[in-house]
Amino acid sequence: MVQSNDIFIRSADGEWTVTPDGNRRRIVVYTDELMMVEFAFEAGGEGWMHSHPHVQSSYVAEGRFDVTIDGRTETLKQGDSFIVPSGLRHGVKALEKGRLIDCFTPHRADFIA
């Protein structure tokens, strides 16, 4: 995890941690205004339904996911993406092993140890 004026970040700089819902996340980089986080899921893994004040954009880097946002569910695959406006309830279910790359604005202070 890196917070600095560096503009180039290496994958080895981040550490994986277990999330409360049993998946894994790695903070890639962040500033006060923006945060990028990689999430890893095993098949059947769920990102519990939740909401937060941050705007979130997500990219499916690997796998297939059922993504639910504000009561609407779509199945997304590698290369697809989605936006979660501030305050909307959302969650995911991994239909197969996969990874999501999420960006949050502002940064998620609750993710920083």
N, CA, C and O atoms as a DFTB+ gen file, in Angstrom:
452 C
 N C O
     1  1       0.860      -1.175       0.000
     2  2       0.000       0.000       0.000
     3  2       0.894       1.221       0.000
     4  3       1.887       1.274       0.726
     5  1       0.548       2.189      -0.803
     6  2       1.382       3.374      -0.929
     7  2       0.515       4.613      -0.851
     8  3      -0.492       4.727      -1.550
     9  1       0.915       5.542       0.007
    10  2       0.359       6.887      -0.028
    11  2       1.544       7.821      -0.050
    12  3       2.272       7.949       0.935
    13  1       1.729       8.466      -1.168
    14  2       2.870       9.363      -1.308
    15  2       2.708      10.136      -2.592
    16  3       1.666      10.083      -3.245
    17  1       3.750      10.852      -2.942
    18  2       3.745      11.570      -4.201
    19  2       4.242      10.702      -5.341
    20  3       4.331      11.164      -6.479
    21  1       4.575       9.423      -5.045
    22  2       5.021       8.517      -6.102
    23  2       3.893       8.309      -7.101
    24  3       2.730       8.187      -6.718
    25  1       4.235       8.268      -8.365
    26  2       3.216       8.038      -9.384
    27  2       3.328       6.654     -10.007
    28  3       2.473       6.260     -10.801
    29  1       4.373       5.913      -9.657
    30  2       4.532       4.551     -10.140
    31  2       4.521       3.613      -8.946
    32  3       5.288       3.784      -7.999
    33  1       3.644       2.619      -9.000
    34  2       3.471       1.686      -7.892
    35  2       3.726       0.279      -8.407
    36  3       3.283      -0.075      -9.499
    37  1       4.432      -0.518      -7.630
    38  2       4.730      -1.904      -7.987
    39  2       3.780      -2.833      -7.240
    40  3       3.417      -2.560      -6.096
    41  1       3.372      -3.933      -7.885
    42  2       2.417      -4.855      -7.266
    43  2       2.959      -5.430      -5.963
    44  3       2.172      -5.751      -5.073
    45  1       4.245      -5.567      -5.824
    46  2       4.837      -6.114      -4.605
    47  2       4.712      -5.167      -3.414
    48  3       4.971      -5.567      -2.279
    49  1       4.319      -3.921      -3.658
    50  2       4.219      -2.946      -2.573
    51  2       2.986      -3.154      -1.696
    52  3       2.957      -2.669      -0.566
    53  1       1.971      -3.860      -2.185
    54  2       0.737      -4.030      -1.425
    55  2       0.683      -5.359      -0.699
    56  3       1.274      -6.346      -1.136
    57  1      -0.040      -5.373       0.424
    58  2      -0.213      -6.602       1.203
    59  2      -1.680      -7.017       1.170
    60  3      -2.572      -6.175       1.273
    61  1      -1.927      -8.319       1.025
    62  2      -3.281      -8.856       1.049
    63  2      -3.743      -9.000       2.482
    64  3      -2.978      -9.430       3.345
    65  1      -5.004      -8.641       2.744
    66  2      -5.623      -8.850       4.048
    67  2      -6.968      -9.530       3.828
    68  3      -7.582      -9.377       2.772
    69  1      -7.421     -10.273       4.818
    70  2      -8.731     -10.932       4.756
    71  2      -9.802      -9.911       5.116
    72  3      -9.661      -9.167       6.087
    73  1     -10.872      -9.882       4.327
    74  2     -11.980      -8.963       4.571
    75  2     -12.965      -9.594       5.558
    76  3     -12.951     -10.811       5.745
    77  1     -13.816      -8.787       6.190
    78  2     -14.796      -9.344       7.135
    79  2     -15.712     -10.400       6.519
    80  3     -16.205     -11.275       7.231
    81  1     -15.950     -10.332       5.189
    82  2     -16.815     -11.312       4.532
    83  2     -16.053     -12.516       3.991
    84  3     -16.622     -13.328       3.262
    85  1     -14.753     -12.646       4.344
    86  2     -13.992     -13.844       4.024
    87  2     -13.248     -13.828       2.704
    88  3     -12.714     -14.856       2.289
    89  1     -13.200     -12.689       2.037
    90  2     -12.455     -12.567       0.796
    91  2     -11.105     -11.915       1.100
    92  3     -10.710     -11.839       2.263
    93  1     -10.403     -11.453       0.089
    94  2      -9.126     -10.775       0.325
    95  2      -9.104      -9.441      -0.407
    96  3      -9.715      -9.294      -1.466
    97  1      -8.393      -8.465       0.166
    98  2      -8.218      -7.191      -0.508
    99  2      -6.779      -6.712      -0.346
   100  3      -6.084      -7.037       0.617
   101  1      -6.372      -5.931      -1.327
   102  2      -5.038      -5.332      -1.322
   103  2      -5.196      -3.892      -1.758
   104  3      -5.628      -3.618      -2.878
   105  1      -4.845      -2.965      -0.871
   106  2      -4.859      -1.557      -1.255
   107  2      -3.688      -1.343      -2.194
   108  3      -2.538      -1.594      -1.836
   109  1      -3.986      -0.880      -3.388
   110  2      -2.955      -0.681      -4.399
   111  2      -2.270       0.654      -4.174
   112  3      -1.045       0.716      -4.069
   113  1      -3.053       1.727      -4.099
   114  2      -2.513       3.073      -3.928
   115  2      -3.651       3.989      -3.494
   116  3      -4.815       3.725      -3.794
   117  1      -3.315       5.059      -2.791
   118  2      -4.349       6.030      -2.451
   119  2      -3.760       7.393      -2.140
   120  3      -2.595       7.531      -1.767
   121  1      -4.614       8.396      -2.308
   122  2      -4.395       9.748      -1.843
   123  2      -5.644      10.101      -1.048
   124  3      -6.525       9.259      -0.875
   125  1      -5.728      11.315      -0.572
   126  2      -6.952      11.720       0.118
   127  2      -8.157      11.685      -0.812
   128  3      -9.275      11.424      -0.370
   129  1      -7.938      11.944      -2.088
   130  2      -9.034      12.071      -3.041
   131  2      -9.449      10.777      -3.711
   132  3     -10.582      10.672      -4.179
   133  1      -8.554       9.771      -3.772
   134  2      -8.823       8.586      -4.580
   135  2      -8.100       7.378      -3.999
   136  3      -7.000       7.502      -3.461
   137  1      -8.727       6.207      -4.112
   138  2      -8.118       4.956      -3.648
   139  2      -8.417       3.860      -4.653
   140  3      -9.532       3.763      -5.165
   141  1      -7.394       3.014      -4.938
   142  2      -7.563       1.845      -5.782
   143  2      -7.304       0.602      -4.933
   144  3      -6.290       0.511      -4.242
   145  1      -8.240      -0.361      -4.994
   146  2      -8.166      -1.571      -4.181
   147  2      -8.454      -2.774      -5.066
   148  3      -9.369      -2.740      -5.889
   149  1      -7.673      -3.840      -4.897
   150  2      -7.904      -5.093      -5.607
   151  2      -8.552      -6.075      -4.641
   152  3      -8.067      -6.265      -3.526
   153  1      -9.645      -6.698      -5.064
   154  2     -10.339      -7.700      -4.261
   155  2     -10.236      -9.053      -4.954
   156  3     -10.393      -9.139      -6.172
   157  1      -9.974     -10.105      -4.193
   158  2      -9.882     -11.463      -4.733
   159  2     -10.960     -12.322      -4.086
   160  3     -11.147     -12.283      -2.870
   161  1     -11.671     -13.104      -4.907
   162  2     -12.770     -13.952      -4.461
   163  2     -12.551     -15.378      -4.948
   164  3     -12.092     -15.596      -6.070
   165  1     -12.875     -16.335      -4.111
   166  2     -12.968     -17.727      -4.545
   167  2     -14.372     -17.917      -5.121
   168  3     -15.255     -17.101      -4.857
   169  1     -14.591     -18.962      -5.891
   170  2     -15.922     -19.247      -6.418
   171  2     -16.916     -19.331      -5.267
   172  3     -16.659     -20.010      -4.273
   173  1     -18.027     -18.660      -5.393
   174  2     -19.053     -18.639      -4.353
   175  2     -18.850     -17.558      -3.307
   176  3     -19.736     -17.323      -2.486
   177  1     -17.698     -16.892      -3.319
   178  2     -17.434     -15.819      -2.353
   179  2     -18.372     -14.647      -2.565
   180  3     -18.755     -14.343      -3.695
   181  1     -18.741     -13.990      -1.473
   182  2     -19.664     -12.861      -1.545
   183  2     -19.071     -11.625      -0.915
   184  3     -18.414     -11.683       0.125
   185  1     -19.314     -10.518      -1.561
   186  2     -19.091      -9.213      -0.955
   187  2     -20.442      -8.778      -0.426
   188  3     -21.334      -8.421      -1.195
   189  1     -20.591      -8.809       0.889
   190  2     -21.895      -8.556       1.524
   191  2     -22.528      -7.251       1.063
   192  3     -21.831      -6.302       0.703
   193  1     -23.851      -7.213       1.077
   194  2     -24.593      -5.993       0.752
   195  2     -24.230      -4.920       1.776
   196  3     -24.239      -5.164       2.982
   197  1     -23.912      -3.737       1.274
   198  2     -23.516      -2.625       2.139
   199  2     -23.662      -1.323       1.352
   200  3     -23.949      -1.333       0.155
   201  1     -23.462      -0.222       2.034
   202  2     -23.425       1.075       1.360
   203  2     -22.362       1.923       2.045
   204  3     -21.961       1.646       3.176
   205  1     -21.916       2.947       1.355
   206  2     -20.938       3.886       1.903
   207  2     -21.096       5.204       1.158
   208  3     -21.691       5.242       0.081
   209  1     -20.567       6.284       1.725
   210  2     -20.725       7.594       1.084
   211  2     -19.811       7.805      -0.120
   212  3     -19.962       8.790      -0.843
   213  1     -18.875       6.899      -0.343
   214  2     -17.915       7.047      -1.440
   215  2     -18.552       6.679      -2.775
   216  3     -19.414       5.802      -2.823
   217  1     -18.147       7.325      -3.844
   218  2     -18.484       6.880      -5.188
   219  2     -17.476       5.789      -5.527
   220  3     -16.283       5.931      -5.259
   221  1     -17.962       4.700      -6.118
   222  2     -17.115       3.543      -6.424
   223  2     -17.241       3.185      -7.895
   224  3     -18.344       3.142      -8.440
   225  1     -16.100       2.927      -8.535
   226  2     -16.115       2.325      -9.868
   227  2     -15.361       1.008      -9.753
   228  3     -14.361       0.923      -9.040
   229  1     -15.833      -0.014     -10.450
   230  2     -15.248      -1.348     -10.345
   231  2     -15.056      -1.954     -11.728
   232  3     -15.880      -1.779     -12.626
   233  1     -13.947      -2.668     -11.873
   234  2     -13.582      -3.340     -13.115
   235  2     -13.400      -4.821     -12.811
   236  3     -12.682      -5.177     -11.877
   237  1     -14.039      -5.682     -13.588
   238  2     -13.899      -7.125     -13.412
   239  2     -12.604      -7.543     -14.119
   240  3     -12.564      -7.653     -15.344
   241  1     -11.555      -7.774     -13.337
   242  2     -10.252      -8.137     -13.892
   243  2     -10.177      -9.610     -14.247
   244  3      -9.417     -10.010     -15.129
   245  1     -10.976     -10.418     -13.548
   246  2     -10.950     -11.870     -13.761
   247  2     -12.245     -12.451     -13.227
   248  3     -12.748     -11.990     -12.202
   249  1     -12.800     -13.456     -13.900
   250  2     -13.954     -14.192     -13.398
   251  2     -15.297     -13.632     -13.844
   252  3     -15.380     -12.797     -14.745
   253  1     -16.357     -14.126     -13.177
   254  2     -17.743     -13.697     -13.413
   255  2     -18.385     -13.439     -12.066
   256  3     -18.156     -14.175     -11.106
   257  1     -19.196     -12.383     -11.998
   258  2     -19.835     -11.967     -10.754
   259  2     -21.279     -11.599     -10.998
   260  3     -21.609     -11.003     -12.023
   261  1     -22.151     -11.955     -10.049
   262  2     -23.468     -11.347      -9.972
   263  2     -23.281     -10.090      -9.131
   264  3     -22.848     -10.157      -7.981
   265  1     -23.610      -8.945      -9.717
   266  2     -23.445      -7.658      -9.054
   267  2     -24.836      -7.085      -8.817
   268  3     -25.630      -6.951      -9.748
   269  1     -25.125      -6.746      -7.556
   270  2     -26.410      -6.149      -7.210
   271  2     -26.174      -4.726      -6.729
   272  3     -25.390      -4.484      -5.811
   273  1     -26.877      -3.777      -7.374
   274  2     -26.797      -2.370      -6.986
   275  2     -28.211      -1.840      -6.889
   276  3     -28.951      -1.836      -7.872
   277  1     -28.586      -1.394      -5.702
   278  2     -29.905      -0.789      -5.480
   279  2     -31.030      -1.710      -5.945
   280  3     -32.002      -1.252      -6.545
   281  1     -30.896      -3.022      -5.663
   282  2     -31.937      -3.994      -5.981
   283  2     -31.886      -4.570      -7.386
   284  3     -32.659      -5.475      -7.699
   285  1     -31.007      -4.078      -8.235
   286  2     -30.874      -4.580      -9.612
   287  2     -29.632      -5.466      -9.709
   288  3     -28.547      -5.062      -9.290
   289  1     -29.789      -6.677     -10.263
   290  2     -28.678      -7.619     -10.369
   291  2     -28.354      -7.889     -11.834
   292  3     -29.243      -8.140     -12.647
   293  1     -27.067      -7.833     -12.153
   294  2     -26.554      -8.145     -13.490
   295  2     -25.383      -9.096     -13.328
   296  3     -24.665      -9.030     -12.330
   297  1     -25.180      -9.981     -14.298
   298  2     -24.004     -10.841     -14.316
   299  2     -22.950     -10.168     -15.191
   300  3     -23.198      -9.854     -16.355
   301  1     -21.773      -9.953     -14.612
   302  2     -20.668      -9.300     -15.317
   303  2     -19.487     -10.252     -15.401
   304  3     -19.261     -11.068     -14.508
   305  1     -18.733     -10.132     -16.496
   306  2     -17.582     -11.003     -16.728
   307  2     -16.331     -10.153     -16.908
   308  3     -16.388      -8.923     -16.918
   309  1     -15.202     -10.838     -17.048
   310  2     -13.921     -10.172     -17.239
   311  2     -14.033      -9.092     -18.309
   312  3     -14.541      -9.334     -19.404
   313  1     -13.549      -7.897     -17.975
   314  2     -13.592      -6.762     -18.893
   315  2     -14.772      -5.839     -18.692
   316  3     -14.763      -4.713     -19.189
   317  1     -15.810      -6.297     -17.959
   318  2     -16.973      -5.452     -17.677
   319  2     -16.680      -4.570     -16.468
   320  3     -15.710      -4.788     -15.743
   321  1     -17.532      -3.575     -16.267
   322  2     -17.349      -2.679     -15.131
   323  2     -18.688      -2.139     -14.657
   324  3     -19.714      -2.316     -15.314
   325  1     -18.663      -1.478     -13.506
   326  2     -19.873      -0.873     -12.957
   327  2     -19.517       0.303     -12.063
   328  3     -18.388       0.432     -11.590
   329  1     -20.515       1.161     -11.844
   330  2     -20.395       2.334     -10.971
   331  2     -21.401       2.185      -9.850
   332  3     -22.534       1.759     -10.074
   333  1     -20.984       2.538      -8.636
   334  2     -21.893       2.562      -7.487
   335  2     -21.948       4.013      -6.991
   336  3     -20.989       4.495      -6.390
   337  1     -23.063       4.711      -7.239
   338  2     -23.192       6.062      -6.715
   339  2     -23.200       6.072      -5.183
   340  3     -23.527       5.069      -4.550
   341  1     -22.848       7.181      -4.617
   342  2     -22.789       7.346      -3.171
   343  2     -24.090       6.916      -2.502
   344  3     -25.177       7.317      -2.919
   345  1     -23.967       6.097      -1.464
   346  2     -25.098       5.734      -0.633
   347  2     -25.945       4.569      -1.096
   348  3     -26.823       4.143      -0.346
   349  1     -25.735       4.023      -2.296
   350  2     -26.568       2.912      -2.757
   351  2     -26.080       1.580      -2.190
   352  3     -24.877       1.331      -2.109
   353  1     -27.042       0.717      -1.793
   354  2     -26.691      -0.621      -1.305
   355  2     -26.239      -1.470      -2.484
   356  3     -26.848      -1.460      -3.553
   357  1     -25.149      -2.209      -2.259
   358  2     -24.586      -3.025      -3.323
   359  2     -23.810      -4.189      -2.738
   360  3     -23.400      -4.162      -1.578
   361  1     -23.614      -5.211      -3.555
   362  2     -22.840      -6.378      -3.156
   363  2     -22.566      -7.229      -4.382
   364  3     -23.132      -6.993      -5.450
   365  1     -21.693      -8.227      -4.227
   366  2     -21.337      -9.106      -5.337
   367  2     -21.302     -10.552      -4.869
   368  3     -21.129     -10.839      -3.684
   369  1     -21.470     -11.458      -5.833
   370  2     -21.260     -12.882      -5.605
   371  2     -20.402     -13.403      -6.741
   372  3     -20.732     -13.213      -7.911
   373  1     -19.296     -14.062      -6.399
   374  2     -18.394     -14.616      -7.406
   375  2     -18.966     -15.925      -7.928
   376  3     -19.124     -16.879      -7.166
   377  1     -19.274     -15.980      -9.202
   378  2     -19.778     -17.200      -9.826
   379  2     -18.638     -18.159     -10.137
   380  3     -18.852     -19.352     -10.350
   381  1     -17.431     -17.624     -10.160
   382  2     -16.196     -18.388     -10.300
   383  2     -15.081     -17.562      -9.652
   384  3     -15.277     -16.393      -9.322
   385  1     -13.947     -18.164      -9.479
   386  2     -12.820     -17.441      -8.897
   387  2     -12.584     -16.165      -9.701
   388  3     -12.600     -16.193     -10.931
   389  1     -12.364     -15.036      -9.003
   390  2     -12.195     -13.796      -9.736
   391  2     -11.609     -12.672      -8.920
   392  3     -11.379     -12.793      -7.717
   393  1     -11.370     -11.556      -9.622
   394  2     -10.807     -10.354      -8.999
   395  2     -11.541      -9.116      -9.500
   396  3     -11.904      -9.024     -10.672
   397  1     -11.750      -8.174      -8.599
   398  2     -12.311      -6.870      -8.926
   399  2     -11.279      -5.804      -8.591
   400  3     -10.575      -5.909      -7.586
   401  1     -11.191      -4.781      -9.428
   402  2     -10.369      -3.613      -9.149
   403  2     -11.345      -2.472      -8.889
   404  3     -12.071      -2.047      -9.788
   405  1     -11.354      -1.981      -7.654
   406  2     -12.286      -0.933      -7.241
   407  2     -11.546       0.371      -7.013
   408  3     -10.448       0.387      -6.457
   409  1     -12.158       1.465      -7.449
   410  2     -11.660       2.808      -7.152
   411  2     -12.722       3.536      -6.348
   412  3     -13.911       3.461      -6.657
   413  1     -12.281       4.241      -5.313
   414  2     -13.185       4.964      -4.425
   415  2     -12.762       6.426      -4.364
   416  3     -11.573       6.743      -4.338
   417  1     -13.759       7.310      -4.341
   418  2     -13.480       8.710      -4.103
   419  2     -14.491       9.235      -3.109
   420  3     -15.693       9.061      -3.314
   421  1     -14.041       9.881      -2.022
   422  2     -12.648       9.948      -1.592
   423  2     -12.165       8.574      -1.122
   424  3     -12.900       7.592      -1.213
   425  1     -10.936       8.507      -0.623
   426  2     -10.384       7.213      -0.189
   427  2     -11.196       6.627       0.964
   428  3     -11.876       7.356       1.686
   429  1     -11.119       5.307       1.131
   430  2     -11.803       4.585       2.202
   431  2     -10.902       4.566       3.438
   432  3     -10.053       3.685       3.573
   433  1     -11.077       5.508       4.316
   434  2     -10.272       5.563       5.535
   435  2     -10.456       4.298       6.372
   436  3      -9.550       3.897       7.102
   437  1     -11.646       3.660       6.264
   438  2     -11.901       2.446       7.043
   439  2     -11.063       1.264       6.554
   440  3     -10.966       0.266       7.268
   441  1     -10.460       1.333       5.378
   442  2      -9.608       0.268       4.875
   443  2      -8.155       0.408       5.336
   444  3      -7.369      -0.533       5.227
   445  1      -7.814       1.565       5.841
   446  2      -6.421       1.839       6.228
   447  2      -6.193       1.421       7.665
   448  3      -6.872       1.888       8.580
   449  1      -5.221       0.527       7.852
   450  2      -4.941       0.019       9.202
   451  2      -4.228       1.058      10.039
   452  3      -3.914       0.805      11.201
